[in-house]
Structure formats: C-alpha cells, structure tokens
Amino acid sequence: MVEPGRPEITLAGWGHSRFGKLTDQSLEQLIISVTRQALESAQITAQDVDEIVLGHYNAGLVPLAFPSSLVLQADDDLRFVPATRVENACATGSAAVHQAVRSLLAGTARTVLVVGVEKMTDAPASVGRALLGADYDLAGQESGVGFAGLFAEIAKAYFERYGDVSDAMAKIAAKNHRNGMDNPYAHLRRDLGYEFCATVSADNPLVAAPLRRTDCSPVSDGAAALVLTTATAVDAARPRVRLRGIGQANDFLPTSRRDPVAFAGARAAWSRALSSAGVGVDDLDLVELHDCFTIAELLLYEVIGLTEQGKGAQAIEEGWVYRDGKLPVNPSGGLKAKGHPIGATGVSQHVLAAMQLSGTAGDMQIPGAGLAGVFNMGGVGVANYASVLERVD
C-alpha cells in the first residue's frame, strides 16, 4: 500500500457509539450520531465527502432493507453524494472500509465516509435465524444457538486434533472482559475473572457444548464511522494515522470444503495484508481481531503467526496477548466484551486501532503504539479482511 505512485490514505476522523442494548436509539439515530462525530473529528464538512459506504448486515433484523441514504440524514449537504450499502456477513464493516479504500486508490474519490451499523436487539427471536443466513448448510433454518453451534463444532474438531483448550478459552474470555472495563463503548464492562469464565454454572451455562456463555460475544446494537481520505490531513493536534496495507480473501462457503480448524482464508488475507504493508507480525504493537467466540481468538493466534498451528493456547498461557505482553490482542475488549453489532464491528476495529495509534484511546491506550493490525471475518472463516494501520509522526 505504501508504494511510490500510490496515494497515501489517511484515517482522518472517526465516530463511535456505545455498544449494547440501545432501546433509546434507532438505526437512523445511530447512523446520524456517528456520522456527525466522524465529520467533526476529521475537521471536514459534508461538502468534502465524495462517497459514502454503509456496512449493514440486517438479514431481517430490522424491517428496512434499503438504508444507504439514511447517512444523508446527518447533514443536508450530503444529498446527492453517492452512497452504497455493502454486506459480507460478520465482515460487513471491514468490507465497507475496503470498498472505500478501493475508491480512493482508483482516484474516483478523494474523501470517503464509511459507516457501519447494526440493530440486533429489536428482534431477539429472529437473531439466530438471521445469523444462520451466513451459513451454507443452515441458512433459512431456526436455531436457538445460531453461530454458537457452528463454532462449538469448530471447538470440538480442535479438541479432537490438538487437545482440550477450554482452560485457555476461559483465560481469553477473562482477558477480554478485563480489557472491556477500560472501554467506554463496550457492551459488557464487567471484570468476570478466570474462575467465573472457566466454570459452568447457572450464571455461565453451556450455550453449545463446549462453549460457555462467556465464550460467546453478545448480541449488540451499535455504530461506528470513519473518514478515509487522500487529502492532506488537517488535524495537527494528534498524530496522523495512515493505512499501510490491506488483504482480503474468501474461502469456500460449504463447510465440507474447508478444514474446520485451519482458517486458510484468514491466513491468506492476513498474509496479503502484511505483505502489502511490508511488515511482519513481530513489528506490530497491537491487534484488534475477530473473537466472536473464544475458540476463534485462539485459532487466530495461530493464523497471525503468534504460534504454530495447534499451539494457540501458548499465546495466552505465556501472557503474550495481554496488555503488557509482546503483542496485545483486543485491548478494546474485542467482540467478546465490546460487543458485536455485525455491520459496525469491522469499522469499530479500525476506529479503535486508529485511536491507539493517535494516542487518544484513553484507559485502553497501549503506550507507544505505532503499528496495529486489524482482522475481521464473516462466516466461519469465509470472508476475511485484514488491515495494517500506522502512526505517522
């Protein structure tokens, strides 16, 4: 990405709502709020925006299936700006970010506003069915456990091949809950501790064995927005953050055509992002990655190169992924504690990584963060997006 002749892309500003059960905010209100925050943060006006990309999964979670022009409600000067809604399962937010990047690289836009949003708690009875719309075999079926059932099968396959890592999964949950305490946007701001996360109880039941409730990300509402631009940055009050590299890879949709614990598409996207950025995993100061379930975070330790395949537990057991470890993973609390409003998640990951690099992450701040990785996936490792962001002093 940072190559001669290619425009440099700056993350100029951002906005972020609280994640959670937001009964007092509609889809439209969430979009309007984060859009205005992002424009103000970037110190631009609506007239400076050349294109809008909205990430929204929906799949029946809300009745409105055509929300792209809701962004225009934030400012009348956004009227007639091209706006497109994109969707790619749980990677919808990063799909929106990458779509904006392609417009900027193509030169068809100079400044793009990206918004990710989801309202999931208005229709709790249909959440499982909506999420299974992203699975080849179970689309259209009713389910009381949704994607937890699919990732439970991933966990079982991993246990069979490499041994039971339930203890490591509990440590991941406890880590992310502790990190979420420092995130003012997080859905679950509760330090549950390892013992609670490791113990099946009335308060922490099995959702889909071997996954406990604490192994699963919550159903959340929320929104995030980002201004990407090739124009000269105007905010001298904080360090500039630029996009250094990206990677995307899609794998086969039918589960039968994929090794359930290899996450080969995730590996391809991550490898492409690092190659594009010209860096290695040891160069990164933090990673925000897709911990929809704790087994996913453990597998992604292997994908990003922290451990060999089958040894992901080592990263948490050795303390490498804690805030003071060699590569902090999900200092925001991740999807596990921050929440997972599907269309917002990928945008949120980029926003929180940019906050770290600009030194504006508050209590979440990793001291001296200069290079951050982001990984977001849709389905069970089907749609995979990775980005590398960099502080420019």
C-alpha positions as CSV (number, residue, x, y, z in Angstrom):
1,M,0.0,0.0,0.0
2,V,2.8,2.4,0.9
3,E,4.3,2.4,-2.6
4,P,5.6,5.0,-5.0
5,G,2.8,6.3,-7.2
6,R,0.0,5.1,-4.9
7,P,-2.0,7.7,-3.0
8,E,-1.5,7.7,0.8
9,I,-4.7,7.0,2.7
10,T,-5.2,8.7,6.0
11,L,-7.8,7.8,8.6
12,A,-8.7,11.4,9.2
13,G,-11.5,11.1,11.8
14,W,-13.9,8.8,13.4
15,G,-17.0,8.3,15.5
16,H,-18.2,5.5,17.7
17,S,-21.4,4.8,19.7
18,R,-21.7,2.8,22.8
19,F,-22.4,-0.8,22.1
20,G,-25.2,-2.7,23.9
21,K,-28.9,-3.0,24.0
22,L,-29.7,0.6,22.8
23,T,-33.5,0.7,23.1
24,D,-33.4,4.5,23.1
25,Q,-31.7,4.7,19.7
26,S,-33.0,3.7,16.2
27,L,-30.9,2.5,13.3
28,E,-31.2,6.0,11.8
29,Q,-30.3,7.8,15.0
30,L,-27.1,5.6,15.4
31,I,-26.1,6.4,11.8
32,I,-26.7,10.1,12.2
33,S,-24.8,10.3,15.5
34,V,-21.6,8.6,14.4
35,T,-21.6,10.3,11.0
36,R,-21.6,13.7,12.7
37,Q,-18.9,12.6,15.1
38,A,-16.7,11.5,12.3
39,L,-17.0,14.6,10.2
40,E,-16.3,16.8,13.3
41,S,-13.3,14.5,14.2
42,A,-11.9,14.8,10.7
43,Q,-12.5,18.6,10.7
44,I,-14.3,18.5,7.4
45,T,-17.8,19.4,6.3
46,A,-20.3,17.2,4.5
47,Q,-19.4,19.1,1.3
48,D,-16.0,17.5,1.4
49,V,-17.4,13.9,1.2
50,D,-17.1,12.4,-2.3
51,E,-18.6,9.0,-1.5
52,I,-20.4,7.1,1.3
53,V,-20.2,3.4,2.1
54,L,-22.6,1.9,4.6
55,G,-22.0,-1.5,6.2
56,H,-25.2,-3.1,7.4
57,Y,-25.8,-6.9,7.6
58,N,-29.5,-6.8,8.6
59,A,-30.8,-10.2,7.2
60,G,-34.2,-9.4,8.6
61,L,-33.0,-8.0,12.0
62,V,-34.8,-4.7,11.1
63,P,-37.6,-4.2,8.5
64,L,-35.8,-1.5,6.5
65,A,-33.7,-3.3,3.8
66,F,-32.5,-0.1,2.0
67,P,-30.6,2.1,4.5
68,S,-27.8,3.6,2.4
69,S,-29.4,7.1,2.2
70,L,-30.0,7.2,5.9
71,V,-26.5,8.6,6.2
72,L,-27.7,11.7,4.3
73,Q,-30.0,12.5,7.3
74,A,-26.9,13.6,9.2
75,D,-26.4,16.7,7.1
76,D,-28.4,18.1,4.1
77,D,-25.1,18.8,2.3
78,L,-24.7,15.0,1.9
79,R,-27.6,15.0,-0.5
80,F,-26.6,13.6,-3.9
81,V,-23.4,12.1,-2.6
82,P,-23.1,8.5,-4.0
83,A,-24.0,6.1,-1.2
84,T,-23.8,2.3,-1.3
85,R,-24.7,-0.3,1.2
86,V,-22.3,-3.3,1.4
87,E,-22.7,-6.7,3.2
88,N,-20.4,-9.6,3.8
89,A,-21.7,-11.4,6.9
90,C,-19.8,-10.5,10.1
91,A,-17.1,-8.9,8.0
92,T,-19.5,-6.3,6.7
93,G,-17.8,-3.4,8.5
94,S,-14.4,-4.2,7.0
95,A,-16.0,-4.8,3.6
96,A,-17.2,-1.2,3.8
97,V,-13.7,0.0,4.8
98,H,-12.0,-1.9,2.0
99,Q,-14.6,-0.7,-0.6
100,A,-13.7,2.9,0.4
101,V,-10.0,2.1,0.1
102,R,-10.6,0.9,-3.5
103,S,-12.4,4.1,-4.5
104,L,-9.5,6.1,-3.1
105,L,-6.9,4.0,-4.8
106,A,-8.8,4.2,-8.1
107,G,-9.0,8.0,-7.8
108,T,-12.8,8.1,-8.1
109,A,-13.0,9.8,-4.7
110,R,-10.7,11.9,-2.5
111,T,-12.6,11.6,0.7
112,V,-14.9,8.7,1.7
113,L,-17.2,8.4,4.7
114,V,-17.6,4.8,6.0
115,V,-20.4,3.9,8.4
116,G,-21.1,0.5,10.0
117,V,-24.3,-0.1,11.9
118,E,-26.5,-2.8,13.3
119,K,-29.6,-3.0,15.4
120,M,-29.9,-6.6,16.7
121,T,-31.8,-6.4,19.9
122,D,-35.1,-5.2,18.5
123,A,-35.9,-8.7,17.2
124,P,-34.2,-11.1,19.6
125,A,-36.3,-14.1,18.5
126,S,-35.0,-13.9,14.9
127,V,-31.3,-13.3,15.6
128,G,-30.3,-16.9,15.4
129,R,-32.1,-17.4,12.1
130,A,-30.7,-14.1,10.7
131,L,-27.1,-15.1,11.6
132,L,-27.5,-18.6,10.1
133,G,-28.3,-16.8,6.8
134,A,-24.5,-16.6,6.5
135,D,-24.1,-20.4,6.6
136,Y,-24.3,-22.6,3.5
137,D,-25.9,-25.6,5.2
138,L,-28.2,-24.0,7.8
139,A,-29.5,-20.8,6.0
140,G,-33.2,-20.5,6.5
141,Q,-33.4,-22.8,9.5
142,E,-34.5,-21.9,13.0
143,S,-31.9,-22.1,15.7
144,G,-31.8,-21.3,19.4
145,V,-28.0,-21.0,19.4
146,G,-27.2,-19.6,16.0
147,F,-23.5,-19.4,15.2
148,A,-22.5,-20.7,18.6
149,G,-23.5,-24.1,17.4
150,L,-21.2,-23.8,14.4
151,F,-18.2,-22.6,16.4
152,A,-18.9,-25.3,19.0
153,E,-18.3,-27.8,16.2
154,I,-15.0,-25.9,15.4
155,A,-14.0,-26.2,19.1
156,K,-14.8,-30.0,19.1
157,A,-12.7,-30.5,16.0
158,Y,-9.8,-28.6,17.5
159,F,-10.1,-30.5,20.8
160,E,-10.0,-33.8,18.9
161,R,-7.0,-32.9,16.9
162,Y,-4.9,-30.9,19.4
163,G,-6.4,-31.5,22.8
164,D,-8.9,-29.7,25.1
165,V,-8.2,-26.0,25.3
166,S,-11.2,-25.0,27.4
167,D,-8.9,-23.5,30.1
168,A,-7.1,-21.3,27.6
169,M,-10.5,-20.2,26.2
170,A,-11.6,-19.2,29.7
171,K,-8.4,-17.1,30.1
172,I,-9.1,-15.4,26.7
173,A,-12.6,-14.6,27.9
174,A,-11.3,-13.2,31.2
175,K,-8.7,-11.1,29.4
176,N,-11.1,-9.6,27.1
177,H,-13.6,-8.8,29.9
178,R,-10.9,-7.1,31.9
179,N,-9.9,-5.1,28.8
180,G,-13.5,-4.1,28.2
181,M,-13.6,-2.5,31.6
182,D,-11.4,0.3,30.1
183,N,-13.5,0.8,27.0
184,P,-16.3,3.3,27.4
185,Y,-18.0,2.0,24.3
186,A,-18.1,-1.7,25.5
187,H,-21.4,-3.6,25.9
188,L,-20.1,-5.8,28.8
189,R,-18.0,-3.7,31.2
190,R,-17.6,-6.4,33.8
191,D,-14.3,-8.0,35.0
192,L,-15.6,-11.5,35.4
193,G,-12.3,-13.2,36.2
194,Y,-10.8,-16.5,35.2
195,E,-12.6,-18.7,37.7
196,F,-16.1,-17.5,36.6
197,C,-15.2,-17.9,32.9
198,A,-13.8,-21.4,33.5
199,T,-16.8,-22.7,35.5
200,V,-20.1,-23.9,34.0
201,S,-22.8,-22.5,36.3
202,A,-26.3,-21.2,36.3
203,D,-24.8,-17.8,35.6
204,N,-22.4,-19.2,33.0
205,P,-24.2,-22.1,31.3
206,L,-23.2,-24.1,28.3
207,V,-24.7,-22.4,25.2
208,A,-23.5,-25.1,22.8
209,A,-21.0,-27.5,24.3
210,P,-18.2,-26.9,24.8
211,L,-18.9,-23.2,24.6
212,R,-20.0,-21.5,27.8
213,R,-21.8,-18.2,27.7
214,T,-18.5,-16.4,28.5
215,D,-17.0,-18.0,25.3
216,C,-19.6,-16.1,23.2
217,S,-19.8,-12.5,22.1
218,P,-23.1,-10.7,23.0
219,V,-25.9,-9.6,20.7
220,S,-25.5,-5.9,20.4
221,D,-26.7,-2.7,18.8
222,G,-24.2,0.0,17.8
223,A,-22.5,2.0,15.1
224,A,-19.1,3.4,14.1
225,A,-17.9,5.7,11.4
226,L,-14.6,6.6,9.7
227,V,-13.4,9.2,7.3
228,L,-10.7,8.0,4.8
229,T,-9.0,10.5,2.6
230,T,-6.1,11.0,0.3
231,A,-6.3,14.8,1.0
232,T,-3.7,16.4,3.3
233,A,-4.6,15.8,6.9
234,V,-5.7,18.9,8.8
235,D,-5.6,17.9,12.5
236,A,-2.2,18.8,13.8
237,A,-3.3,18.2,17.4
238,R,-2.9,14.4,17.2
239,P,-0.5,12.1,15.2
240,R,-1.7,11.2,11.8
241,V,-2.8,7.6,11.1
242,R,-2.5,6.0,7.7
243,L,-3.4,2.8,6.1
244,R,-0.2,0.8,5.4
245,G,-1.6,-2.4,4.0
246,I,-4.7,-4.5,3.3
247,G,-5.6,-8.0,2.4
248,Q,-8.8,-9.8,1.6
249,A,-9.6,-13.5,0.9
250,N,-12.7,-15.5,0.5
251,D,-12.9,-19.2,1.1
252,F,-15.4,-21.8,0.0
253,L,-18.8,-21.4,1.6
254,P,-19.7,-25.1,2.2
255,T,-18.1,-26.3,5.4
256,S,-17.4,-29.6,3.8
257,R,-14.8,-27.9,1.5
258,R,-12.7,-26.4,4.3
259,D,-10.5,-27.8,7.1
260,P,-12.6,-26.6,10.1
261,V,-9.5,-25.6,12.2
262,A,-7.1,-24.3,9.5
263,F,-8.8,-21.0,8.8
264,A,-7.0,-21.0,5.5
265,G,-8.8,-17.9,4.1
266,A,-8.0,-16.0,7.2
267,R,-4.3,-16.9,6.7
268,A,-4.4,-15.7,3.1
269,A,-6.0,-12.4,4.0
270,W,-3.5,-11.8,6.9
271,S,-0.5,-12.7,4.8
272,R,-1.6,-10.4,2.0
273,A,-2.1,-7.5,4.4
274,L,1.4,-8.0,6.0
275,S,3.0,-8.4,2.6
276,S,1.2,-5.2,1.3
277,A,2.4,-3.3,4.4
278,G,5.9,-4.7,4.2
279,V,5.9,-5.8,7.8
280,G,5.9,-8.9,10.0
281,V,3.8,-9.9,13.0
282,D,6.7,-9.0,15.3
283,D,6.6,-5.4,14.0
284,L,3.0,-4.9,15.3
285,D,2.3,-3.2,18.6
286,L,-1.3,-4.5,18.9
287,V,-4.0,-6.4,17.1
288,E,-7.8,-6.0,17.1
289,L,-9.1,-9.3,15.9
290,H,-12.4,-11.2,15.4
291,D,-13.1,-13.0,18.7
292,C,-16.8,-13.8,18.0
293,F,-16.1,-16.8,20.2
294,T,-13.0,-17.5,22.3
295,I,-12.1,-20.5,20.1
296,A,-11.9,-18.1,17.2
297,E,-9.4,-15.9,19.0
298,L,-7.3,-18.9,19.9
299,L,-7.3,-20.1,16.3
300,L,-6.4,-16.6,15.1
301,Y,-3.3,-16.6,17.3
302,E,-2.1,-19.3,15.0
303,V,-3.3,-17.6,11.9
304,I,-1.5,-14.3,12.6
305,G,1.7,-16.1,13.3
306,L,2.0,-15.9,17.1
307,T,2.2,-19.7,17.4
308,E,2.4,-22.8,15.3
309,Q,-0.8,-24.5,14.3
310,G,-2.3,-26.4,17.2
311,K,-0.4,-24.4,19.8
312,G,-2.6,-21.3,20.0
313,A,-3.1,-21.8,23.8
314,Q,0.5,-21.0,24.3
315,A,-0.1,-17.3,23.4
316,I,-2.5,-16.8,26.3
317,E,-0.7,-19.2,28.7
318,E,2.6,-17.4,28.2
319,G,1.0,-14.0,28.6
320,W,1.9,-12.7,25.1
321,V,-1.5,-11.3,24.3
322,Y,-2.2,-9.3,27.5
323,R,-1.9,-5.6,27.6
324,D,1.6,-5.8,28.8
325,G,2.6,-8.8,26.6
326,K,4.6,-8.8,23.4
327,L,1.5,-8.4,21.2
328,P,-1.6,-7.1,23.0
329,V,-4.7,-8.6,21.4
330,N,-8.0,-6.9,21.7
331,P,-7.1,-4.2,24.2
332,S,-10.6,-2.9,23.4
333,G,-12.2,-6.0,24.9
334,G,-12.8,-7.4,21.4
335,L,-16.2,-8.6,20.2
336,K,-16.3,-10.7,23.4
337,A,-16.7,-7.7,25.8
338,K,-17.1,-4.7,23.5
339,G,-20.0,-6.4,21.6
340,H,-20.6,-7.5,18.0
341,P,-23.2,-5.4,16.2
342,I,-22.4,-7.1,12.9
343,G,-22.2,-4.2,10.4
344,A,-20.4,-2.0,12.9
345,T,-17.8,-4.4,14.1
346,G,-15.1,-4.0,11.3
347,V,-15.4,-0.3,11.3
348,S,-15.2,-0.2,15.1
349,Q,-12.0,-2.3,14.9
350,H,-10.4,0.2,12.6
351,V,-11.6,3.1,14.7
352,L,-10.2,1.7,17.9
353,A,-6.9,0.8,16.3
354,A,-6.6,4.4,15.0
355,M,-7.3,5.7,18.5
356,Q,-4.5,3.6,19.8
357,L,-2.1,4.9,17.1
358,S,-3.2,8.5,17.6
359,G,-2.7,8.3,21.4
360,T,-6.4,9.0,22.0
361,A,-7.5,5.6,23.4
362,G,-7.8,6.8,27.0
363,D,-7.7,4.0,29.5
364,M,-7.3,1.5,26.7
365,Q,-4.1,3.0,25.5
366,I,-1.1,0.8,24.7
367,P,1.9,3.0,25.4
368,G,3.9,3.9,22.3
369,A,1.7,2.1,19.8
370,G,2.9,2.8,16.3
371,L,1.7,-0.1,14.2
372,A,-1.6,-2.0,14.5
373,G,-3.2,-5.0,12.8
374,V,-7.0,-5.5,12.3
375,F,-8.6,-8.8,11.4
376,N,-12.4,-9.2,10.7
377,M,-14.1,-12.3,9.3
378,G,-17.5,-13.3,8.1
379,G,-19.0,-16.8,8.5
380,V,-16.7,-19.5,9.8
381,G,-13.5,-18.1,8.2
382,V,-15.2,-17.5,4.8
383,A,-15.0,-13.7,4.2
384,N,-11.7,-12.5,5.6
385,Y,-10.3,-8.9,5.8
386,A,-7.1,-7.7,7.3
387,S,-5.5,-4.2,7.6
388,V,-2.3,-2.7,8.9
389,L,-2.5,0.8,10.3
390,E,0.4,3.1,11.1
391,R,1.1,6.2,13.1
392,V,2.9,8.9,11.1
393,D,4.8,11.3,13.5
